[in-house]
Amino acid sequence: MFTGIIEAVSEITRVERSGSECRLYVKNPFGNEIKTGDSIAVDGVCLTVETFSPENISFFVSKSTLDKTIAGGYKAGSAVNMERAMPVDGRFDGHIVQGHVDSCGKVADIRKIGDGTEIKIAFDKNFAGLTVPRGSVTVNGVSLTIAELDGNTLKISLIPETLKRTTFAKALKTGAEVNLEFDILGKYVSKIMHRSGNGQELEDLIEKL
């Protein structure tokens, strides 16, 4: 499990493609504080450490992951957000993040608002039922709060500290694709309500809690 609080911004050093799969090599920002078999979220995608050295960490990426995430577009020099799995005794600062990307969204608009930045992200309408205003969403591994919703477009406000600690300051551009993971709590509630067949909307249920 992850929290969506980015520990380090790193960089893809090499991509080895083999058919519909690939192996990623990423600059190692964690030194010897990791081991083979560890889970690390790379732009919000949970990947397993295959090998590592003081310079690089290697990850195998399956076809299904490449198909569902932005990992298929990585190349040497691509900046990535990185977070190690949360330890049992760790401090919980973000929200529950599984590292299982649901879909790719597309940056529809970016606006500078004072010292912060507002971004709008369009996403697959099939996931609209998992979003609520002021709810949580993970964008490229970053735990963020949905400021506003308009159908299948969500707006997020980025504070200067978030811009400084993530790839967003340099990598976010209008039209860019991003990894989206919707709140697991919303998924469970949505499934329960769907099974109950009472037709209540997720947002209506939350307002009653």
N, C-alpha and C positions, 0 to 999 in steps of 0.2 A: 504494500500500500504506500501511496505517496500523499503529499499534502498540497502540491501545487506551488510551494515556495521554492523558487529556483536557487540552487546552491552555486552554480557556476555557469558562465557562458563560455562555450568551447567552440571548436572548429573541426569540420570534417577534413581529414588529411588525405584519405584515399577511399575510393569506392571500387570494389572488385565485383563485377557483374558476372553471373553464371546462369544463363538462361533467364528464367523468371524470378530468380533469387539474387541476393547480393550479400557481400560482407562489407561492413562499414568500419573504417578506422578513424577514431576520434582522438584529438589531443587529450591527454590524461590530466585533468585538473585536480585529481584526488590523490595522486602519488601512490603510496603503499597502503592507503586507508581502505582499499578495496581488495577483493579476491575473486578468483574465477567462480562463476556461478551466481555472483551477485546480480540483483536486479537494479537497473538504472533507467530512469525515464529520460529519453532523448527527444526533446520537443514534445513531451507528453506520451511518448510511445515506450512501453515497458520492454526493455531489451535485456538480454542476459550476457554478462561478461564472459567471452570465450577465452581471451588471452589479454594480458596487459604488460606494459613495461613503463618505465618512468616517462616515456614519450607518448605512447598511444594505448588506446583500449580498442579491442576488436569485438564486433557484434555481428552475428548472423541475422539476416532479415529475410523472412519467408515471403512467398508470393502473396499470401493473403494480407500481410502487413503492408507490402508495397502497394497493393491494389487499393487499400483503404486509407492510406496516409500520404503525407507529403514526402515520405522518405524516398519514393521513386525519383524525385527530382533533385536529390542531393548530388553535389559534386565537390571536388576538392575546393576548400575555401568557404563552404557554406557554414554560417554560424548557427549554433544550436544551443538551446537551453538544456541544462542537465540537473537532475536531482536524484540522489540515492534513495533507496527505499527507507521509509521511516523506521527507526529502531523502536522497540517496545517501550522503552523509557524516554522516548523523544518528546519534544514539545510540539503540540498540534497547533500550527499557526494558520493553515489555509482551510481546505475542506477535504473530504474523502475523495481521493483520486486513485483510480485503479491502474491507470496507464493503458487502458483499452480504448483506443480512439473509436468513436462512433461514426464519424463522417468528416469529410473535409468541407470547410466553409470558404467563402471568398470575401476578401476585404472590399467593401462597396464604397467606403468613404473614410477619409481621415481629415480631422480638423484640429487645429491648434486652438485650445481654449485656455488663455492665460498661460500658466506654467505647465499645465497638463495637456493631454491629447484625448480627443474623443474618436473612437473608431466604430464604424458600422460593419457588421459581418452578415452576409446573406448565407443561409444554410438550407439544407433539404427540409422541405415543409413537413415531411413525415416525422420529424423530430420536434415539431412545434409544441406538441403536448407535453414535452419534458422541460419546457422553459417557463419561468415566471419572472416578473419584474422583481429585482432585488434578490433573485436566486443566484446560485453559483453555476459557473461554467468554466471549463478548462480550455484555454487557448494556447496551443503550442507548449503545453505543460504548465502554464501559469494559471493559478487560481484567481479568478476574477468575478466581479459582481455585475449582473445584468442591470444596467441603469434603466433601459427602456426596451420595449418590444413592439414591433410593428409587423404582424404576420410572421413571416419566416426571416425577419431581419432583426438582429439584436444590436443594441448600442452599449458600448463599454467606455468608461472613463479611466484613463491611465494616468496615475500620479507620477511626478518626476522620479520618485524612488523606484517605481516599477520599470520605468523606461531605462533607468541607469543600470538596473540589475538583470535585465533580460536582453534578448536580441531585438526587442521591438523598436528601439530607437533607430536602428539601421536597416532591419530586415522587413519592416512593415511597409508595404506599398499598395496603392489601390490596384486591385486585380490579383493580388497575391493570394495563394491558397494557404490555409491554416488548418492544423489539426484541432478538432473539437471533441471534447468528452463531456457529455451532459451528466448532471448530478445523479449519482447512483440512487440516492434516496428518492428522487423524483421518479426514477425508473421503476422502483419497487411499488411506490404508491400508484403510479399509472397502471401497472399490471394488476394490482389488487382491484382497483376501481373498474378496470376493463372486465375482469372476471365476474365482478359483482353485478355488472350489467345495469347499473342504476343511472348511467348517462351523465354523472357529475363530471365537471371539468376539474383538472388538477388544481388550477388556481382557486376555484371555488372551495375545494376541500381544504386547502391551506389556510384560507381566510377563516374557516370555521374552527381551526385548531387553536 
